[in-house]
Amino acid sequence: MPNPADIIKLMGMKNRFEKDHPKMVSFIKAMAAQGLPEDTVIEITVTSPEGAKQTANMKVLASDVEMLNQLKNMKP
């Protein structure tokens, strides 16, 4: 069982993230609402302050879709 103080701390951090990064939060919510069907490609690029870039991608598998559906259906 998680410590209630840790849960309160995480909620504060979540709220701060939402305040600091509203466009990212909106993007994640939009993607979650429309779903990620099998064969969708997710690509992420990270750029360091010096300009170095690292990119990775993945193709969504049927097992990924199943896992996401299970997570959506979990009740807190």
PyMOL Python script that loads the backbone (N, CA, C, O; Angstrom):
from pymol import cmd

cmd.read_pdbstr("""\
ATOM      1  N   MET A   1       0.848  -1.187   0.000  1.00  0.00           N
ATOM      2  CA  MET A   1       0.000   0.000   0.000  1.00  0.00           C
ATOM      3  C   MET A   1       0.886   1.240   0.000  1.00  0.00           C
ATOM      4  O   MET A   1       1.758   1.381   0.858  1.00  0.00           O
ATOM      5  N   PRO A   2       0.667   2.144  -0.961  1.00  0.00           N
ATOM      6  CA  PRO A   2       1.489   3.357  -1.017  1.00  0.00           C
ATOM      7  C   PRO A   2       1.277   4.255   0.204  1.00  0.00           C
ATOM      8  O   PRO A   2       0.188   4.311   0.775  1.00  0.00           O
ATOM      9  N   ASN A   3       2.312   4.930   0.572  1.00  0.00           N
ATOM     10  CA  ASN A   3       2.272   5.876   1.672  1.00  0.00           C
ATOM     11  C   ASN A   3       1.429   7.083   1.251  1.00  0.00           C
ATOM     12  O   ASN A   3       1.681   7.656   0.191  1.00  0.00           O
ATOM     13  N   PRO A   4       0.426   7.487   2.058  1.00  0.00           N
ATOM     14  CA  PRO A   4      -0.419   8.644   1.695  1.00  0.00           C
ATOM     15  C   PRO A   4       0.383   9.917   1.449  1.00  0.00           C
ATOM     16  O   PRO A   4       0.022  10.715   0.584  1.00  0.00           O
ATOM     17  N   ALA A   5       1.450  10.115   2.188  1.00  0.00           N
ATOM     18  CA  ALA A   5       2.283  11.311   1.988  1.00  0.00           C
ATOM     19  C   ALA A   5       2.939  11.281   0.605  1.00  0.00           C
ATOM     20  O   ALA A   5       3.068  12.313  -0.053  1.00  0.00           O
ATOM     21  N   ASP A   6       3.353  10.082   0.172  1.00  0.00           N
ATOM     22  CA  ASP A   6       3.952   9.949  -1.159  1.00  0.00           C
ATOM     23  C   ASP A   6       2.928  10.232  -2.246  1.00  0.00           C
ATOM     24  O   ASP A   6       3.253  10.852  -3.259  1.00  0.00           O
ATOM     25  N   ILE A   7       1.691   9.783  -2.045  1.00  0.00           N
ATOM     26  CA  ILE A   7       0.627  10.035  -3.019  1.00  0.00           C
ATOM     27  C   ILE A   7       0.355  11.533  -3.130  1.00  0.00           C
ATOM     28  O   ILE A   7       0.194  12.056  -4.232  1.00  0.00           O
ATOM     29  N   ILE A   8       0.305  12.214  -2.004  1.00  0.00           N
ATOM     30  CA  ILE A   8       0.085  13.669  -2.006  1.00  0.00           C
ATOM     31  C   ILE A   8       1.233  14.368  -2.723  1.00  0.00           C
ATOM     32  O   ILE A   8       1.007  15.304  -3.491  1.00  0.00           O
ATOM     33  N   LYS A   9       2.467  13.922  -2.478  1.00  0.00           N
ATOM     34  CA  LYS A   9       3.634  14.509  -3.142  1.00  0.00           C
ATOM     35  C   LYS A   9       3.552  14.294  -4.654  1.00  0.00           C
ATOM     36  O   LYS A   9       3.802  15.219  -5.426  1.00  0.00           O
ATOM     37  N   LEU A  10       3.202  13.074  -5.080  1.00  0.00           N
ATOM     38  CA  LEU A  10       3.079  12.785  -6.513  1.00  0.00           C
ATOM     39  C   LEU A  10       1.980  13.622  -7.162  1.00  0.00           C
ATOM     40  O   LEU A  10       2.145  14.088  -8.289  1.00  0.00           O
ATOM     41  N   MET A  11       0.881  13.812  -6.476  1.00  0.00           N
ATOM     42  CA  MET A  11      -0.203  14.628  -7.030  1.00  0.00           C
ATOM     43  C   MET A  11       0.271  16.067  -7.234  1.00  0.00           C
ATOM     44  O   MET A  11      -0.061  16.697  -8.237  1.00  0.00           O
ATOM     45  N   GLY A  12       1.038  16.578  -6.293  1.00  0.00           N
ATOM     46  CA  GLY A  12       1.600  17.920  -6.444  1.00  0.00           C
ATOM     47  C   GLY A  12       2.542  18.009  -7.632  1.00  0.00           C
ATOM     48  O   GLY A  12       2.533  18.994  -8.372  1.00  0.00           O
ATOM     49  N   MET A  13       3.360  16.971  -7.812  1.00  0.00           N
ATOM     50  CA  MET A  13       4.288  16.939  -8.940  1.00  0.00           C
ATOM     51  C   MET A  13       3.522  16.848 -10.252  1.00  0.00           C
ATOM     52  O   MET A  13       3.891  17.496 -11.231  1.00  0.00           O
ATOM     53  N   LYS A  14       2.457  16.047 -10.282  1.00  0.00           N
ATOM     54  CA  LYS A  14       1.613  15.935 -11.474  1.00  0.00           C
ATOM     55  C   LYS A  14       0.996  17.284 -11.810  1.00  0.00           C
ATOM     56  O   LYS A  14       1.003  17.697 -12.970  1.00  0.00           O
ATOM     57  N   ASN A  15       0.467  17.970 -10.814  1.00  0.00           N
ATOM     58  CA  ASN A  15      -0.140  19.283 -11.042  1.00  0.00           C
ATOM     59  C   ASN A  15       0.892  20.282 -11.566  1.00  0.00           C
ATOM     60  O   ASN A  15       0.581  21.099 -12.433  1.00  0.00           O
ATOM     61  N   ARG A  16       2.100  20.221 -11.049  1.00  0.00           N
ATOM     62  CA  ARG A  16       3.170  21.115 -11.504  1.00  0.00           C
ATOM     63  C   ARG A  16       3.524  20.817 -12.962  1.00  0.00           C
ATOM     64  O   ARG A  16       3.704  21.735 -13.762  1.00  0.00           O
ATOM     65  N   PHE A  17       3.625  19.511 -13.309  1.00  0.00           N
ATOM     66  CA  PHE A  17       3.924  19.112 -14.683  1.00  0.00           C
ATOM     67  C   PHE A  17       2.849  19.648 -15.622  1.00  0.00           C
ATOM     68  O   PHE A  17       3.166  20.189 -16.681  1.00  0.00           O
ATOM     69  N   GLU A  18       1.575  19.502 -15.240  1.00  0.00           N
ATOM     70  CA  GLU A  18       0.467  19.990 -16.084  1.00  0.00           C
ATOM     71  C   GLU A  18       0.537  21.504 -16.269  1.00  0.00           C
ATOM     72  O   GLU A  18       0.241  22.014 -17.349  1.00  0.00           O
ATOM     73  N   LYS A  19       0.927  22.220 -15.217  1.00  0.00           N
ATOM     74  CA  LYS A  19       1.055  23.679 -15.297  1.00  0.00           C
ATOM     75  C   LYS A  19       2.239  24.081 -16.190  1.00  0.00           C
ATOM     76  O   LYS A  19       2.137  25.012 -16.989  1.00  0.00           O
ATOM     77  N   ASP A  20       3.353  23.371 -16.043  1.00  0.00           N
ATOM     78  CA  ASP A  20       4.575  23.706 -16.786  1.00  0.00           C
ATOM     79  C   ASP A  20       4.527  23.284 -18.255  1.00  0.00           C
ATOM     80  O   ASP A  20       5.197  23.887 -19.093  1.00  0.00           O
ATOM     81  N   HIS A  21       3.735  22.246 -18.575  1.00  0.00           N
ATOM     82  CA  HIS A  21       3.740  21.670 -19.923  1.00  0.00           C
ATOM     83  C   HIS A  21       2.318  21.451 -20.451  1.00  0.00           C
ATOM     84  O   HIS A  21       1.961  20.321 -20.783  1.00  0.00           O
ATOM     85  N   PRO A  22       1.510  22.493 -20.535  1.00  0.00           N
ATOM     86  CA  PRO A  22       0.104  22.308 -20.930  1.00  0.00           C
ATOM     87  C   PRO A  22      -0.072  21.732 -22.337  1.00  0.00           C
ATOM     88  O   PRO A  22      -1.016  20.976 -22.566  1.00  0.00           O
ATOM     89  N   LYS A  23       0.802  22.063 -23.276  1.00  0.00           N
ATOM     90  CA  LYS A  23       0.665  21.523 -24.634  1.00  0.00           C
ATOM     91  C   LYS A  23       0.914  20.023 -24.655  1.00  0.00           C
ATOM     92  O   LYS A  23       0.228  19.291 -25.368  1.00  0.00           O
ATOM     93  N   MET A  24       1.889  19.559 -23.881  1.00  0.00           N
ATOM     94  CA  MET A  24       2.172  18.126 -23.833  1.00  0.00           C
ATOM     95  C   MET A  24       1.006  17.378 -23.188  1.00  0.00           C
ATOM     96  O   MET A  24       0.623  16.303 -23.650  1.00  0.00           O
ATOM     97  N   VAL A  25       0.454  17.935 -22.140  1.00  0.00           N
ATOM     98  CA  VAL A  25      -0.680  17.298 -21.466  1.00  0.00           C
ATOM     99  C   VAL A  25      -1.871  17.217 -22.420  1.00  0.00           C
ATOM    100  O   VAL A  25      -2.534  16.182 -22.486  1.00  0.00           O
ATOM    101  N   SER A  26      -2.152  18.284 -23.155  1.00  0.00           N
ATOM    102  CA  SER A  26      -3.243  18.275 -24.131  1.00  0.00           C
ATOM    103  C   SER A  26      -2.999  17.232 -25.213  1.00  0.00           C
ATOM    104  O   SER A  26      -3.924  16.526 -25.614  1.00  0.00           O
ATOM    105  N   PHE A  27      -1.766  17.130 -25.683  1.00  0.00           N
ATOM    106  CA  PHE A  27      -1.410  16.147 -26.709  1.00  0.00           C
ATOM    107  C   PHE A  27      -1.639  14.727 -26.201  1.00  0.00           C
ATOM    108  O   PHE A  27      -2.237  13.907 -26.898  1.00  0.00           O
ATOM    109  N   ILE A  28      -1.168  14.434 -24.997  1.00  0.00           N
ATOM    110  CA  ILE A  28      -1.327  13.092 -24.432  1.00  0.00           C
ATOM    111  C   ILE A  28      -2.800  12.753 -24.260  1.00  0.00           C
ATOM    112  O   ILE A  28      -3.217  11.634 -24.558  1.00  0.00           O
ATOM    113  N   LYS A  29      -3.589  13.705 -23.784  1.00  0.00           N
ATOM    114  CA  LYS A  29      -5.028  13.476 -23.616  1.00  0.00           C
ATOM    115  C   LYS A  29      -5.706  13.223 -24.963  1.00  0.00           C
ATOM    116  O   LYS A  29      -6.572  12.354 -25.065  1.00  0.00           O
ATOM    117  N   ALA A  30      -5.322  13.972 -25.992  1.00  0.00           N
ATOM    118  CA  ALA A  30      -5.916  13.790 -27.320  1.00  0.00           C
ATOM    119  C   ALA A  30      -5.563  12.418 -27.882  1.00  0.00           C
ATOM    120  O   ALA A  30      -6.417  11.751 -28.467  1.00  0.00           O
ATOM    121  N   MET A  31      -4.324  11.993 -27.714  1.00  0.00           N
ATOM    122  CA  MET A  31      -3.905  10.675 -28.202  1.00  0.00           C
ATOM    123  C   MET A  31      -4.625   9.566 -27.446  1.00  0.00           C
ATOM    124  O   MET A  31      -5.022   8.562 -28.038  1.00  0.00           O
ATOM    125  N   ALA A  32      -4.790   9.743 -26.165  1.00  0.00           N
ATOM    126  CA  ALA A  32      -5.492   8.731 -25.364  1.00  0.00           C
ATOM    127  C   ALA A  32      -6.959   8.642 -25.779  1.00  0.00           C
ATOM    128  O   ALA A  32      -7.529   7.552 -25.822  1.00  0.00           O
ATOM    129  N   ALA A  33      -7.568   9.784 -26.085  1.00  0.00           N
ATOM    130  CA  ALA A  33      -8.980   9.796 -26.464  1.00  0.00           C
ATOM    131  C   ALA A  33      -9.208   9.117 -27.817  1.00  0.00           C
ATOM    132  O   ALA A  33     -10.198   8.407 -27.995  1.00  0.00           O
ATOM    133  N   GLN A  34      -8.306   9.329 -28.759  1.00  0.00           N
ATOM    134  CA  GLN A  34      -8.501   8.739 -30.085  1.00  0.00           C
ATOM    135  C   GLN A  34      -7.984   7.307 -30.149  1.00  0.00           C
ATOM    136  O   GLN A  34      -8.348   6.549 -31.048  1.00  0.00           O
ATOM    137  N   GLY A  35      -7.137   6.940 -29.197  1.00  0.00           N
ATOM    138  CA  GLY A  35      -6.613   5.586 -29.161  1.00  0.00           C
ATOM    139  C   GLY A  35      -5.389   5.429 -30.039  1.00  0.00           C
ATOM    140  O   GLY A  35      -5.104   6.262 -30.899  1.00  0.00           O
ATOM    141  N   LEU A  36      -4.680   4.353 -29.807  1.00  0.00           N
ATOM    142  CA  LEU A  36      -3.482   4.035 -30.581  1.00  0.00           C
ATOM    143  C   LEU A  36      -3.670   2.645 -31.183  1.00  0.00           C
ATOM    144  O   LEU A  36      -3.304   1.649 -30.560  1.00  0.00           O
ATOM    145  N   PRO A  37      -4.232   2.569 -32.374  1.00  0.00           N
ATOM    146  CA  PRO A  37      -4.473   1.262 -32.973  1.00  0.00           C
ATOM    147  C   PRO A  37      -3.168   0.554 -33.352  1.00  0.00           C
ATOM    148  O   PRO A  37      -2.115   1.175 -33.498  1.00  0.00           O
ATOM    149  N   GLU A  38      -3.280  -0.745 -33.502  1.00  0.00           N
ATOM    150  CA  GLU A  38      -2.142  -1.554 -33.926  1.00  0.00           C
ATOM    151  C   GLU A  38      -1.543  -0.968 -35.207  1.00  0.00           C
ATOM    152  O   GLU A  38      -2.267  -0.466 -36.067  1.00  0.00           O
ATOM    153  N   ASP A  39      -0.239  -1.037 -35.322  1.00  0.00           N
ATOM    154  CA  ASP A  39       0.564  -0.536 -36.444  1.00  0.00           C
ATOM    155  C   ASP A  39       0.781   0.979 -36.419  1.00  0.00           C
ATOM    156  O   ASP A  39       1.423   1.519 -37.321  1.00  0.00           O
ATOM    157  N   THR A  40       0.258   1.673 -35.404  1.00  0.00           N
ATOM    158  CA  THR A  40       0.594   3.083 -35.212  1.00  0.00           C
ATOM    159  C   THR A  40       2.074   3.168 -34.873  1.00  0.00           C
ATOM    160  O   THR A  40       2.585   2.327 -34.133  1.00  0.00           O
ATOM    161  N   VAL A  41       2.769   4.165 -35.399  1.00  0.00           N
ATOM    162  CA  VAL A  41       4.185   4.370 -35.079  1.00  0.00           C
ATOM    163  C   VAL A  41       4.298   5.570 -34.144  1.00  0.00           C
ATOM    164  O   VAL A  41       3.801   6.658 -34.433  1.00  0.00           O
ATOM    165  N   ILE A  42       4.958   5.342 -33.028  1.00  0.00           N
ATOM    166  CA  ILE A  42       5.234   6.406 -32.056  1.00  0.00           C
ATOM    167  C   ILE A  42       6.712   6.733 -32.174  1.00  0.00           C
ATOM    168  O   ILE A  42       7.561   5.846 -32.093  1.00  0.00           O
ATOM    169  N   GLU A  43       7.018   8.017 -32.366  1.00  0.00           N
ATOM    170  CA  GLU A  43       8.412   8.438 -32.498  1.00  0.00           C
ATOM    171  C   GLU A  43       8.669   9.574 -31.531  1.00  0.00           C
ATOM    172  O   GLU A  43       7.865  10.497 -31.399  1.00  0.00           O
ATOM    173  N   ILE A  44       9.809   9.490 -30.855  1.00  0.00           N
ATOM    174  CA  ILE A  44      10.189  10.517 -29.883  1.00  0.00           C
ATOM    175  C   ILE A  44      11.593  10.993 -30.222  1.00  0.00           C
ATOM    176  O   ILE A  44      12.495  10.189 -30.459  1.00  0.00           O
ATOM    177  N   THR A  45      11.765  12.311 -30.243  1.00  0.00           N
ATOM    178  CA  THR A  45      13.085  12.903 -30.437  1.00  0.00           C
ATOM    179  C   THR A  45      13.408  13.764 -29.225  1.00  0.00           C
ATOM    180  O   THR A  45      12.601  14.595 -28.808  1.00  0.00           O
ATOM    181  N   VAL A  46      14.589  13.559 -28.666  1.00  0.00           N
ATOM    182  CA  VAL A  46      15.058  14.346 -27.531  1.00  0.00           C
ATOM    183  C   VAL A  46      16.249  15.161 -28.007  1.00  0.00           C
ATOM    184  O   VAL A  46      17.193  14.616 -28.579  1.00  0.00           O
ATOM    185  N   THR A  47      16.204  16.481 -27.769  1.00  0.00           N
ATOM    186  CA  THR A  47      17.284  17.377 -28.151  1.00  0.00           C
ATOM    187  C   THR A  47      17.913  17.949 -26.885  1.00  0.00           C
ATOM    188  O   THR A  47      17.232  18.580 -26.077  1.00  0.00           O
ATOM    189  N   SER A  48      19.210  17.727 -26.718  1.00  0.00           N
ATOM    190  CA  SER A  48      19.917  18.245 -25.536  1.00  0.00           C
ATOM    191  C   SER A  48      20.089  19.754 -25.676  1.00  0.00           C
ATOM    192  O   SER A  48      19.910  20.297 -26.766  1.00  0.00           O
ATOM    193  N   PRO A  49      20.436  20.435 -24.584  1.00  0.00           N
ATOM    194  CA  PRO A  49      20.699  21.876 -24.674  1.00  0.00           C
ATOM    195  C   PRO A  49      21.804  22.216 -25.678  1.00  0.00           C
ATOM    196  O   PRO A  49      21.834  23.320 -26.222  1.00  0.00           O
ATOM    197  N   GLU A  50      22.711  21.267 -25.919  1.00  0.00           N
ATOM    198  CA  GLU A  50      23.805  21.493 -26.878  1.00  0.00           C
ATOM    199  C   GLU A  50      23.382  21.226 -28.314  1.00  0.00           C
ATOM    200  O   GLU A  50      24.149  21.488 -29.241  1.00  0.00           O
ATOM    201  N   GLY A  51      22.176  20.709 -28.514  1.00  0.00           N
ATOM    202  CA  GLY A  51      21.678  20.455 -29.857  1.00  0.00           C
ATOM    203  C   GLY A  51      21.799  19.015 -30.334  1.00  0.00           C
ATOM    204  O   GLY A  51      21.373  18.695 -31.443  1.00  0.00           O
ATOM    205  N   ALA A  52      22.373  18.145 -29.514  1.00  0.00           N
ATOM    206  CA  ALA A  52      22.481  16.728 -29.888  1.00  0.00           C
ATOM    207  C   ALA A  52      21.089  16.097 -29.851  1.00  0.00           C
ATOM    208  O   ALA A  52      20.318  16.317 -28.918  1.00  0.00           O
ATOM    209  N   LYS A  53      20.783  15.308 -30.886  1.00  0.00           N
ATOM    210  CA  LYS A  53      19.457  14.700 -30.973  1.00  0.00           C
ATOM    211  C   LYS A  53      19.550  13.188 -30.890  1.00  0.00           C
ATOM    212  O   LYS A  53      20.472  12.572 -31.424  1.00  0.00           O
ATOM    213  N   GLN A  54      18.577  12.607 -30.212  1.00  0.00           N
ATOM    214  CA  GLN A  54      18.412  11.157 -30.132  1.00  0.00           C
ATOM    215  C   GLN A  54      16.956  10.877 -30.486  1.00  0.00           C
ATOM    216  O   GLN A  54      16.051  11.497 -29.928  1.00  0.00           O
ATOM    217  N   THR A  55      16.727   9.952 -31.408  1.00  0.00           N
ATOM    218  CA  THR A  55      15.372   9.608 -31.834  1.00  0.00           C
ATOM    219  C   THR A  55      15.171   8.108 -31.709  1.00  0.00           C
ATOM    220  O   THR A  55      16.063   7.317 -32.017  1.00  0.00           O
ATOM    221  N   ALA A  56      13.977   7.730 -31.250  1.00  0.00           N
ATOM    222  CA  ALA A  56      13.593   6.317 -31.188  1.00  0.00           C
ATOM    223  C   ALA A  56      12.141   6.220 -31.617  1.00  0.00           C
ATOM    224  O   ALA A  56      11.377   7.176 -31.485  1.00  0.00           O
ATOM    225  N   ASN A  57      11.766   5.050 -32.133  1.00  0.00           N
ATOM    226  CA  ASN A  57      10.363   4.848 -32.494  1.00  0.00           C
ATOM    227  C   ASN A  57       9.965   3.416 -32.208  1.00  0.00           C
ATOM    228  O   ASN A  57      10.810   2.544 -32.009  1.00  0.00           O
ATOM    229  N   MET A  58       8.671   3.193 -32.190  1.00  0.00           N
ATOM    230  CA  MET A  58       8.130   1.855 -31.999  1.00  0.00           C
ATOM    231  C   MET A  58       6.828   1.729 -32.760  1.00  0.00           C
ATOM    232  O   MET A  58       6.092   2.702 -32.918  1.00  0.00           O
ATOM    233  N   LYS A  59       6.552   0.543 -33.223  1.00  0.00           N
ATOM    234  CA  LYS A  59       5.270   0.254 -33.860  1.00  0.00           C
ATOM    235  C   LYS A  59       4.396  -0.413 -32.808  1.00  0.00           C
ATOM    236  O   LYS A  59       4.821  -1.368 -32.158  1.00  0.00           O
ATOM    237  N   VAL A  60       3.182   0.084 -32.638  1.00  0.00           N
ATOM    238  CA  VAL A  60       2.260  -0.452 -31.649  1.00  0.00           C
ATOM    239  C   VAL A  60       1.816  -1.849 -32.084  1.00  0.00           C
ATOM    240  O   VAL A  60       1.346  -2.046 -33.204  1.00  0.00           O
ATOM    241  N   LEU A  61       1.974  -2.805 -31.181  1.00  0.00           N
ATOM    242  CA  LEU A  61       1.588  -4.193 -31.423  1.00  0.00           C
ATOM    243  C   LEU A  61       0.219  -4.473 -30.809  1.00  0.00           C
ATOM    244  O   LEU A  61      -0.273  -3.698 -29.989  1.00  0.00           O
ATOM    245  N   ALA A  62      -0.383  -5.574 -31.208  1.00  0.00           N
ATOM    246  CA  ALA A  62      -1.677  -5.974 -30.643  1.00  0.00           C
ATOM    247  C   ALA A  62      -1.569  -6.114 -29.126  1.00  0.00           C
ATOM    248  O   ALA A  62      -2.494  -5.738 -28.406  1.00  0.00           O
ATOM    249  N   SER A  63      -0.456  -6.649 -28.635  1.00  0.00           N
ATOM    250  CA  SER A  63      -0.271  -6.803 -27.190  1.00  0.00           C
ATOM    251  C   SER A  63      -0.185  -5.454 -26.481  1.00  0.00           C
ATOM    252  O   SER A  63      -0.601  -5.338 -25.328  1.00  0.00           O
ATOM    253  N   ASP A  64       0.344  -4.437 -27.149  1.00  0.00           N
ATOM    254  CA  ASP A  64       0.394  -3.085 -26.570  1.00  0.00           C
ATOM    255  C   ASP A  64      -1.020  -2.523 -26.433  1.00  0.00           C
ATOM    256  O   ASP A  64      -1.369  -1.927 -25.414  1.00  0.00           O
ATOM    257  N   VAL A  65      -1.826  -2.723 -27.476  1.00  0.00           N
ATOM    258  CA  VAL A  65      -3.213  -2.248 -27.453  1.00  0.00           C
ATOM    259  C   VAL A  65      -3.964  -2.932 -26.317  1.00  0.00           C
ATOM    260  O   VAL A  65      -4.722  -2.288 -25.591  1.00  0.00           O
ATOM    261  N   GLU A  66      -3.754  -4.229 -26.166  1.00  0.00           N
ATOM    262  CA  GLU A  66      -4.412  -4.984 -25.090  1.00  0.00           C
ATOM    263  C   GLU A  66      -3.999  -4.441 -23.725  1.00  0.00           C
ATOM    264  O   GLU A  66      -4.846  -4.259 -22.851  1.00  0.00           O
ATOM    265  N   MET A  67      -2.706  -4.182 -23.534  1.00  0.00           N
ATOM    266  CA  MET A  67      -2.222  -3.648 -22.267  1.00  0.00           C
ATOM    267  C   MET A  67      -2.839  -2.286 -21.977  1.00  0.00           C
ATOM    268  O   MET A  67      -3.285  -2.037 -20.857  1.00  0.00           O
ATOM    269  N   LEU A  68      -2.871  -1.392 -22.982  1.00  0.00           N
ATOM    270  CA  LEU A  68      -3.456  -0.069 -22.785  1.00  0.00           C
ATOM    271  C   LEU A  68      -4.932  -0.166 -22.432  1.00  0.00           C
ATOM    272  O   LEU A  68      -5.418   0.580 -21.582  1.00  0.00           O
ATOM    273  N   ASN A  69      -5.645  -1.073 -23.074  1.00  0.00           N
ATOM    274  CA  ASN A  69      -7.065  -1.261 -22.753  1.00  0.00           C
ATOM    275  C   ASN A  69      -7.238  -1.759 -21.327  1.00  0.00           C
ATOM    276  O   ASN A  69      -8.149  -1.315 -20.630  1.00  0.00           O
ATOM    277  N   GLN A  70      -6.391  -2.664 -20.883  1.00  0.00           N
ATOM    278  CA  GLN A  70      -6.449  -3.153 -19.514  1.00  0.00           C
ATOM    279  C   GLN A  70      -6.180  -2.016 -18.522  1.00  0.00           C
ATOM    280  O   GLN A  70      -6.853  -1.908 -17.497  1.00  0.00           O
ATOM    281  N   LEU A  71      -5.196  -1.174 -18.832  1.00  0.00           N
ATOM    282  CA  LEU A  71      -4.901  -0.042 -17.946  1.00  0.00           C
ATOM    283  C   LEU A  71      -6.068   0.940 -17.886  1.00  0.00           C
ATOM    284  O   LEU A  71      -6.379   1.470 -16.819  1.00  0.00           O
ATOM    285  N   LYS A  72      -6.716   1.186 -19.027  1.00  0.00           N
ATOM    286  CA  LYS A  72      -7.867   2.090 -19.043  1.00  0.00           C
ATOM    287  C   LYS A  72      -9.010   1.569 -18.191  1.00  0.00           C
ATOM    288  O   LYS A  72      -9.738   2.341 -17.567  1.00  0.00           O
ATOM    289  N   ASN A  73      -9.160   0.249 -18.170  1.00  0.00           N
ATOM    290  CA  ASN A  73     -10.282  -0.360 -17.458  1.00  0.00           C
ATOM    291  C   ASN A  73     -10.028  -0.558 -15.967  1.00  0.00           C
ATOM    292  O   ASN A  73     -10.933  -0.948 -15.228  1.00  0.00           O
ATOM    293  N   MET A  74      -8.812  -0.294 -15.526  1.00  0.00           N
ATOM    294  CA  MET A  74      -8.510  -0.437 -14.097  1.00  0.00           C
ATOM    295  C   MET A  74      -9.166   0.689 -13.324  1.00  0.00           C
ATOM    296  O   MET A  74      -9.095   1.855 -13.711  1.00  0.00           O
ATOM    297  N   LYS A  75      -9.791   0.331 -12.250  1.00  0.00           N
ATOM    298  CA  LYS A  75     -10.438   1.325 -11.394  1.00  0.00           C
ATOM    299  C   LYS A  75      -9.540   1.591 -10.194  1.00  0.00           C
ATOM    300  O   LYS A  75      -9.033   0.650  -9.582  1.00  0.00           O
ATOM    301  N   PRO A  76      -9.334   2.878  -9.844  1.00  0.00           N
ATOM    302  CA  PRO A  76      -8.471   3.189  -8.687  1.00  0.00           C
ATOM    303  C   PRO A  76      -9.069   2.719  -7.388  1.00  0.00           C
ATOM    304  O   PRO A  76      -8.469   2.905  -6.329  1.00  0.00           O
TER     305      PRO A  76
END
""", "prot")
cmd.dss("prot")
cmd.show_as("cartoon", "prot")
cmd.util.cbc("prot")
cmd.orient("prot")
